[in-house]
């Protein structure tokens, strides 16, 4: 078993401080008079309790559009705008599917914040992205009711079928990606909210909770990862490793030889933060009960021998910021190293890619 993300056949694509959930981002969503604004904590309460990974991009920002793949070189200096858009796209991976119909309808729309919740990460059948159960939740600044209606109408010749879930009309799409069939379900459950899900049960629970159903919250406040999250950053996320899923999840460090991720049976979780106001630096914070956490992170997260030039360009600085807690800081400057950083970050969060 290789001691890094980038060996064997499985290839995975200043300090921040805790902000209490109650004081975090409030979306100016243009809600109707008398209704409560939708906040990040409110949307978090919609996610199923066994959600393992959470990714958030705070707005306002214009919905990023998919770009044609182009050869990136180390020599191309990225603008801060391009780096911001890279992070804004992280919780929006499902919006670019549906044969482009949804993305075209939403072009130019202003987003208050976007959130992705995910669980049950699994290897793909061959090459391509790991499969998972989860959903993208996009909260827009204006009302997009008319956009949702137009999307449903235009999808009649493209969608596999339409169904009703928790009283909401849902368009279902099936698309072949490498050797897997990806099924996505699209709904507009509120005037300014879009939900795109990979799994019907996950979507059903999100819509039920959105409608008032109760239940334990995903990723509760008592988890140690929250101490290292700044919910007001431009983009942030966390993963609390689910030991029950680890044996079947090759992106989890728990379980040793089953994966090419760095092995750590005592791993707790991981946090990332990016604050556009602070420039080009992103951080990844790793939590574990292992004795030498610093050695685990240095040897496995961005090993020096893998993508050597990209690693050097990131100017990685590691430091222990508490017992069992290591933070890495990364400079994001040139296109190829930024792509490499994002590739590894998404793998850490469960969205690894087999190449």
Buried (B, 14 or more C-beta within 10 A) or exposed (E): EBBBBBBEEBBBBEEBEEBEBEEBBBBEBBBEEEEEBBBBBBBBBBBBEBBBBBBBBBBEBBBBBEEEEEEBEBEBEBEEEBBBBBBBBBBBBBBBBBEEBBBEBBEEBBBBBBBBBBBBBBBBEEEBBBBBBBBBBBBBBEBBEEBBEEBBEBBEEEBBEBBEBBEBBBBBBEEEEEEBEBBBBBBBBBBBBBBBBBBBEBBBBBBBBBEEEEEEBBBEEEBBBBBBBBBBBBBBBBBBBBEEBBEEBBBBBBBEEBBBBBBBEBBBBBBBBBBBEBEBBBBBBBBBEBEEBBEBBBBBBBBEEBBEEBBEBBEBEBEEEEEBBBBBBBBBBBBBBBBBBBBBBBBBBBBBBBE
